[in-house]
Structure formats: C-alpha cells, structure tokens
C-alpha cells in the first residue's frame, strides 16, 4: 500500500490526474479520497509536478 498526499490542479473539465508509483501501474487501484480546498501556492507548475518515489 502507498499513501500519497498531493495538491492537484483540476483540468478544465473538472477531472484530476494523479501519477501512480511504478509498482501500481498496470494494476487495479483502490482509491480513498478526501477533497478540500487547498491554499494558493506560489511555486511554479513544474515544481508542483515534480514527484519523487
């Protein structure tokens, strides 16, 4: 099991996209989600997309 905490920017169509860790790719994944508004950030989109496993 992996626990991931992320702040995501929604796409214009309202969807969210989360990059899966390599060990979960190609498998079924159970997801539990808690959605809440996040404070604004001043980091660039590139910094927000940088995920290290």
C-alpha positions as CSV (number, residue, x, y, z in Angstrom):
1,X,0.0,0.0,0.0
2,X,1.2,3.5,-0.8
3,X,0.0,6.7,0.9
4,X,0.1,9.7,-1.4
5,X,-0.6,13.3,-0.3
6,X,-0.8,15.7,-3.2
7,X,-2.2,19.1,-4.1
8,X,-3.7,18.8,-7.6
9,X,-4.9,21.5,-10.1
10,X,-8.1,20.4,-11.8
11,X,-8.3,20.2,-15.5
12,X,-10.8,22.5,-17.2
13,X,-13.3,19.6,-17.5
14,X,-13.1,19.1,-13.7
15,X,-11.0,15.9,-13.6
16,X,-7.9,15.4,-11.5
17,X,-4.9,13.3,-12.7
18,X,-2.6,11.6,-10.3
19,X,0.7,9.9,-11.4
20,X,0.9,6.4,-9.9
21,X,4.0,5.0,-8.4
22,X,5.7,2.4,-10.7
23,X,4.7,-0.6,-8.5
24,X,1.0,0.2,-9.0
25,X,1.0,0.8,-12.8
26,X,-0.9,-1.7,-14.8
27,X,-2.9,-3.0,-11.8
28,X,-6.4,-2.2,-10.4
29,X,-6.1,0.5,-7.7
30,X,-8.4,1.2,-4.8
31,X,-8.6,4.9,-4.0
32,X,-9.8,6.7,-0.9
33,X,-10.1,10.5,-1.4
34,X,-10.6,13.4,0.9
35,X,-11.2,16.6,-1.1
36,X,-10.8,20.0,0.4
37,X,-9.8,23.4,-0.9
38,X,-6.0,24.0,-0.7
39,X,-4.4,27.4,-0.1
40,X,-2.9,29.1,-3.1
41,X,0.8,28.3,-3.7
42,X,3.5,30.4,-5.3
43,X,5.5,27.6,-6.7
44,X,5.7,27.1,-10.5
45,X,3.6,24.3,-12.1
46,X,6.9,22.4,-12.9
47,X,7.8,22.3,-9.2
48,X,4.3,21.1,-8.3
49,X,4.5,18.3,-10.9
50,X,7.8,17.0,-9.5
51,X,7.1,13.8,-7.6
52,X,9.9,11.5,-6.3
53,X,9.1,7.9,-5.4
